[in-house]
Amino acid sequence: MKSNFFFNFREIFDDVTSKFIKVKSSQYKKNGPTPIIDQGKKLISGYTDQKFDLKELKPPFIIFGDHTRCIKFATTNFAIGADGTKVLKPKVDADHKFLYHFLKSIKIVNAGYSRHFKFLKRSKIFLPALEEQKRISKIFGKPEKMIEIRKLAINKLSQLELSLFSNIIEINDNIIDEKKLGDIYDVRDGTHDSPKYINIGFPLVTSTHLKINKSSANLISKNDFDKINKRSKVDNGDILMPMIGTIGYPVIVNETNPLFAIKNVALIKKKKNSPSNLYAKAVLESDLFIRYINKLKKGGNQKFLSLGDLRNFNMPIIEEKKHDQFILSIKKINVLRKNYFKNLNLQKKLVSSYQYQFFNQVND
């Protein structure tokens, strides 16, 4: 391929990050007029009430995760997550989707929780004639649509879970009691200290990393890891939930031997006679719990849930038969979700492989 089809990164892209409103993760809302795009895996991570209009810049935009290396494509205006989100705008006449697919084909070394934009800026950008860009973009657009359809199906499963739980608690006869969460589960939290971070060690997981992934977490020494885990050891099947910022997004640990510590994260462990953790997770995702934390109004603009408040949450207890039926339904949904994710990841890998192989041919 002729060398005049290759350009330096700065010849093609402008970094327009400074033009966007930045929102801290602690200020994300579930709804609002302006979507928030950050460096996490989801295209939209939350919403804000802040409105703004980029008069000098119009969509689309390409978003790069400085820590995560995630690359996204946005066709509307948005606010950005305050940490590690880079917004790129082509400054030449080019097909934006073509450039998006080309950037996704670049293999950027994983430098842990270091910043990766410096590596991306060293890349050479392949830019053929505009008609050829559009043709290539169209080729990759078809499998991308299939990926979006699969993501939509997974989202529908989550909506089905919430609907199943709402249907149960809306029938008063199903609720036989209310008990404080701390009375029926072992409710703890992680450290509130800030251990020294090192290059090789154990991940210290915060609410941010629950949303993104553990691999992006800072690392701590074994001594700090053991110290935190004396009171907050995470085991398989436990529930983890942010206590600062975006509260109400619990996850169930699915690792045989979790080797990470937690900070500012709630840790909920099942007791012998506790309802299933799947049921507890459904309660903590429900409007019932969201209304509870909204009434607390802790920390002004920064949402904060204390350990005492979490333990004092009145959890509805349903009759055993209804509980077991609900858990059976959730398990069936989880099997479907697992298969959907498996197919989704396979589709992503195939598209990524095709992108890499196709664009690397231009170097031959």
N, C-alpha and C positions, 0 to 999 in steps of 0.2 A: 504494500500500500504506500502511496506517495507520502513523503514526510510533510507536505504542505497541508495534509488533512489533520495534523496534530498541532495542538496549541497548549500553551501553559494555562494552568487553572485560572490565574488572575486575568488572562486575556478573555476568558469566557464568562466568568461569574463575578458578581458583586456580592459582598457580604452585607446584607441589609438588616441584620439583626437589630441594630440600634434604633431602627424605625418603629419597632413593635413594642407594645405594652408588655411588661414582664409581670407575671403573677406567681407568687410563692405557692408551693404545694399546699400550705396550710390554709390558703384562701380559695382553693378550688371549690366550686359549687356543682351540684348535680344538674342544675338547669340555669339558663341565663341567655342573654341575647348574643353573647360572643363566645365561641368555642375556644378552648385552650389546647394548643399542641405543644407537647414537650418531647423529651428524648426517649420516652418509654415506648413500648411496643404498640400500644393502641394509637390509632390515628388521632382520636380526640380523647383527652384525659380528663376533661372537666369543662366547666363554664365559668364565666365571670359576668358581673353586672356592668362592668366598664364597657363603654362603647367608643369606638374610634374609627376614623376613615383615613386610609392611606391615599391621600389625594395624588401624590406623585408616583405611587407604585400601585399597580393593579395585578391581581392574581393571573396565572398560577404562580406558586412558589415551591421550591424544594427545601425540605427541612432535613438537617443532619444532626444526629445525636453525638455530641462531642465525647461523651463517656461510653455510650452504648453502641455507636456506629450505625444506629438505625437510620434509614433514609425514607422519607415520606414525601408525598405529593399533595399539595393543598390547592383547591380551586376557589376558595373563598377567603375573606379576611379573617384573622384570628389573633388572639393574644398568645404569648409564648410562655412556657415554663421558665422560671427565673434562672435555673442552673443547667448549663450544658446544652442549650438549644441554639442551633445556628440556622439562619434563614438565608437562602441563596436565591439570587435573581439573575438570569442570563442578561448580559449587556450587549449581546449580539443577536442578530436575526436568526433564531433557531427554533426547532420544535422542542418545547419544554419537556414533553413526555419522553422524547428520545434521550435528552440529557439525563433525565431521571433514571431511565433504564441503564444508560452507560455508567452512571455513578454507582448503581447497585451492582454492576459487574466488577467493580474494583475491589480487590482483596486487600483490606486494610488490616495490618497486624494488630492483634489484640494486646494492648498494653495495660490491661486491667482497668483500674479506675483512673487511669491517666487520661489526658485529653488527646483526642485523635484527629482533630481538625488539621493540625500541623502536617499529618501524614497525607490527608486528602489534598491539601494545597500543593503538594509536590507532584501530584498526578498530571499526566499528559492527557488532554481531552481530545478524543477522536470526533471530528465534525465534518462529515461529508456534505454533499450538496443537500439543500433543504428538501427536495423531493425524495431523496434517498432516506433522509432522516424520518420523514413521515411514513414511508413504506416500512421501515424497520420498526418504528413505534407501533404501527398497526399490527405487526406480527406478534409483538410481545403484549399487546393490549388484550388479546383474546384470553390467554391463560390467566392474566391478572383479573379479568372479570370473573372467572371461575373461582379464584381465590376469594374475591369479595362475596360471592354467593355463599361459599362455605363459611365465611366469617358471620354472615347474616344468620345462617342456620344455627350456629353456635350461640349467637346472641338470643335467638328465639328460645333455645333451651333454657337459658337463664331466666327469661321472662316467664316461661312455663313453671319453673321452680317457685318463683315469687307468687304466681297466681295460685298454685296448689296450696301454699302456706296461708295465703289470704283467705282462701275458701274455707280452710279449717277453722281459723280463729274467728271468722265472721259468724260462725254458728255457735252461739253461746253454750249450747248443750255439750259441745266438745271440750270446753274448758272446765276442768274440775277443780282447779286450784291455781294460786299464784304464789311463787316463792322467789325470794331474792336470789339473784344469780350466784352470789358468793356463798349461799347456803347449800347449793346443790352441786356446784362445781368448785374446783380449786382454782381460784383466780389470782394471778400474780402479775408482775410486770418485769421488764428488763431493767438494766442499769440506767441511771440518769447521769452518770459520770461520762467523761470524755477521755477514754484511754488513749495512749500514744499510738499513732498509726505507724505500721511498719510495712516493708516490701513483701515479706513472706510470713504468713501466719494464718489466723482463722478469721473468717468474715464476721463483721459486726453489723448485723442486719437492723435497719431502721424502717420506718413506714415507707420511705421512698423506695427502698429495695424490695419491699413486698410488692410494690406496684410495677417495678421494672424487672429486676432479677437479682439473685444473690451474688452473681458473678461481678456485679458492679459495686459491691460493698467494699468499704475500707477494711484493712486487715489489722488484727491485733495479736499480741504475743500470747503464748500458751498460758502464762501466769495470769494475764488479764482475762483470758477465755475461761480458765478454771474458776477464777474469783467470781465472775458474773454467773457462771453456771451452778454455783453452790446454792443459789436461791432461784435461779431462772433457767434451769436446764430444759431445753426443748426436746420432746420425744415425738416419735411417729404417732400421728393421730391427733396431736394437740391443735388447738385453734390459736392463731396469731391475728392480732388486730391492731391497727394504728391507734395511738392514744393522743397524738398531736397532729393537727392538720386535717387530712381527709379521714375522718372517723367513720366507721360503719362498713368497712370492706374486709370482713374476716376471711382468712384462708385456713384450710386444714393442711397440716404438714403431712406430706406423703414421701417420707424418706425413712429407710430402715434405721439408720444411725446418723441423725442430723449433727453435723459438726460446724455449728455456727452459734454465736451468742446474739442477744437482742438488746436494743436500746430504745426506750420510749415506745415500746410495743407491749400490748397486753398478751398474757399467756394464760390460756384457759384449758385446764386439764379435767378430763372426765373422772368422776368418782365412781365407786362401785354401783351405786343405785341412781346415778344421773341419767337423764334422757340421753339419747344418742348425740354425739357431736354433730352429726348431720342436721339434727333438729335444732341444736343450739346455734349453728351457723345460719340456718334459715331465719331464726328469730332475730339474730343480730344484723341480718340483711333487710329485715322487714321495715315497713313504715312505722310500726309500733316502736322499734328501737330508735329510728331516726327522729321521731317526734320527741322521744325522751331526751336525746342529747341536745336537740334544738332548744328545749325548755331550760336546760342548764345554763346556757350562755356563758360558758367559761372563757376567760382569757381575751375578752374583747373581740377584735377582729380575728385573732388566732384561736381556732377551735382547740379546746383542751378537755380531755376526759380524765378525771382523777381515778385512781384505783378504787377509792371508796364509792364514787358515783357508779362505777361499773358494777361493783359488788352489790350495790343497793338497787339495781334495776330489777323490777318485778317481772319475772318471766312467767308467761302463761304455761300451765301444765295441762296437757290434754290426756284423755283416757288412753289406756295402753293399746287398745285395738286400733284406734285412729292413729296413734303414734307409729305403730308398726306398719300400717298401710301407707302412711306418708313416707317412711324411710324406704320401703320397698319401691315406691314410685321414684324417689330421688336416686336410688341405686340404679334403676333402669335408665334414668336420664343420664347419669354419670357414665354408664356404659356407652350410650350413644355419643356423649360428648367426647369420650376418649377416642372412639372410632373417628369422629369428625376431625378432632385435632390431629390424629395420626394421618388422615388423608390430607388435611390442610398442610401439615409440615412436609409431607411428601410432595405436594404440589409446589410449595415454596422452594424446596430443594431442586426440583426439576427446572423450574423457571430460572433460579439462580445459576444452575449448571449451564442451561442454554445461553443465558446472558454472558456468562464468563467465557464459554467456548466460542460463541459467535463473535464477541468483541475482541477476543484475543487472537482471532484469525487475521485481524487487520494488521497485526504486527508481523505477520509472516511475509 
